[in-house]
């Protein structure tokens, strides 16, 4: 065999191996891609009330289902899960296609399920909400510890993160830390109760506190802050990596982000007490990490 023939044989062998490697790579890619699906019915899991316990819950859910149908072309079903752990597990098992997590719950769920991916954020004024505990300005309390045995108020439809914040600063169940936790219908009534001395403290979110400042600046000046939370992630609409077809995900995401530009979308946002849907920003992972460190998940599966 001549030197030229030997070289040609080496080249042919190299080409054969390269082609084999490329074929294996394509098979792996196609095999992974076939896992994604376009279901006949889009199954959406939630961990609780999506409208904060509003009396409009049924109307809100009905509007949401119609909106999703119009944006994706798919019938859909919204299924209440026992808790965020069950929601994440069922998404991992492909029993659910989409999950709606409270922000702190999503931070906890991603510690176990790295394949959980945010699709869009559901915002109520603040992208990253913050909780506050306030008292009357003449109250001697300087920290939450000074409020042990005091009376506290918050709304019955308070965002989930406020309860997480309150549990953390109390170091226990708030109902055991405070002598009484009074639930009000709205934040303005709760803050008025603090100013009027009906209760000694209130736990509210920043957006509501600033709204009170705009409406009643004089009464706002009679309040002082005792504690403030770290920024929390907002409500997250999430999917599990490679479960849904990419085209469907893009349509669904586009529909969510454009909700405020459509009449039915605006109605849906109003019923769910949201101001809009937003893209996931670059600093989102940092906020998740901060939440995981500052607010560890509860041990009980019931929470």
Secondary structure, DSSP 8 states (H G I E B T S, - for coil): --HHHHHHHHHHHHHHHHHHHHHHHHHHHHHHHTT-B--SEEEEEESS-SSTT-TTHHHHHHHHHHHHHHHHS-EEEEEE-SSHHHHHHHHHTTS-SEEEE-HHHHHHHHHH-TTEEEEEEEESS-SS--EEEEEETT----SGGGGTT-EEEEETT--HHHHHHHHHHHTS-HHHHSSEEEEESSHHHHHHHHHTTSSSEEEEEHHHHHHHHHH-HHHHTTEEEEEE------EEEEEETTTB-HHHHHHHHHHHHTGGGSHHHHHHHHHTT-SEEE---TTHHHHHHHHHHHS---SSTT-
